[in-house]
């Protein structure tokens, strides 16, 4: 009996070892991809998330000022020691460049802080041996604005190395004097509108893509192989053209005296040109055109795999053809609709060039402001915070899709 | 023996860069202005033996910042807009300019003298219209806002810059007081309120090439525009007109990113682009004004009439206030985004 068990045990052990080696080899094969993903995807994303909360500018330079302000009640003028500490801290900054970075950071909190910091930095006051009260008087002589509390509040607020402020600002919230979180005023509240707008434009584009793409994909799936291939090339052709070229083409077509408007007036639909450009409509038209292939391809591949027998069976059992189509055929293509919809929706959320060139000031999507903060304001903390908001909401949507998608599969 | 051949080889390798023709990379905004710079500055400079590689960018300071931070500077001379020279200079992105290598400071417009660079040219944001379509020309910014007298859409730059200044002038603020008023909370409110008045009739533009296109296509009746772009369209035979009243003029500057490997050649280029003959030549190709005042005397009166720096055109003009926008820009941009969403 023992002789019979032993070899089988060792056989199982051998098998397990071989299996493990196979798995390792498979892992090793995917290693380059994992490294590639880590370097090009995870590291930049991590850096983005860190930059969205990192706040080193004030904490690194105004060390003593931060300490002197720690006991301040945030209401009256700050203690005299803070004034002296500020001058000492500013003098300790070795390069103008660093002072400039500090000035930029504080200016994005309080308008005017840039010129205030730079003029004070350039004045190079010497207060080391003076009592704090005299140092304060000297500083106020350089710029009377140091008597106002908002600038001091900004310094006190940013004395810590990490800040939730960028993220709060990107959803129209802010910390007030006491540190409690409140909504910003109407004049400053921009980003929740912009985020909502980004999602609503993307949703409209996705729905229009489904409405146009579904019948087209269905028609393609009923054609013979040769004709379907030919038609598929026509679908893909715009896919291979540069986005900018397609946008320029839409400008030519949609402008006030463009082809579309001239046709509408010629055919008597309208008497005067319809505004089709530099508004929401123009943005949606161009985005649908650009994103349609992303909808058609997954739909087509799903429709190709749907067997025609079920619909035939339903009709032969007495169902009306239209009812059979909607009750038997369409549910079988849900995975295609879900995949195409998700692809189009997530791609549209990041759209930048199309709305920038075809939309008005009220049609810009979140990416436009990310670019604005990156390139124009050079406020990368804010740009990263907006990017993070976009990333998190997209991931949340994807999670919803996963749940929804699974339910769909189990139903099918 | 072996050692000797090795040394010769090393010496030969090291000599290659020295033997190769020297070259500098000059970065500008391209377009008609890039072409004018090529004719007036790049081509004569290449005759001195240094090749000029022209690169276009869209004013992204992030690119310069990334280059300087990575200590891999591949741009030698860059044309930057006025807010960026102050900001970049404060943040140490640019080399300090050695003014002893340039014409004397007193020859230049006061605004063109900067520790990190020199003014390249003067341009202006003005009111422009299609003279074929409007019977009478608009004269003031109040006319720009008057959609009854001049029916049709208005083109404006997407963003608060210039627009808020124009709005205040339309509301009756004298050019000299515009920035004083705009700096107050009430003044900003007033400007945005005036913008709201015109909002249904505004068609925003993003790129400088768009306004003349809007005018020619008949999309807008009047628009704000960069004067050089309107001039370029006029040269193509389009009947566009400019109203210089209350225009906002501004300078672009030549700077050197910190750590440029070809600093000596870059300085030579900047000195040449700042001198009288070249600046006068430049105005023949595009109607942007010279920063070197001595060049004005060498310019044909016909061309002078089209420049923002001519006495007639600059009479009621307003200089773009760099320090105001450096301080208030970020907050006003954000408020503009909120305003656009309302």
Interface residues (C-beta under 8 A of the other chain):
Chain A: X95 X96 X97 X98 X99 X100 X101 X103 X104 X107 X108 X111 X112 X113 X114 X115 X118 X186 X187 X188 X189 X190 X193 X194 X197 X255 X256 X257 X277 X278 X356 X357 X360 X361 X362 X364 X369 X372 X374 X375 X376 X377 X378 X379 X380
Chain B: X58 X59 X60 X61 X62 X65 X87 X89 X90 X91 X92 X93 X158 X159 X192 X202 X203 X204 X206 X207 X217 X218 X219 X323 X326 X327 X328 X329 X330 X331 X332 X333 X334 X335 X336 X337 X338 X339 X340 X341
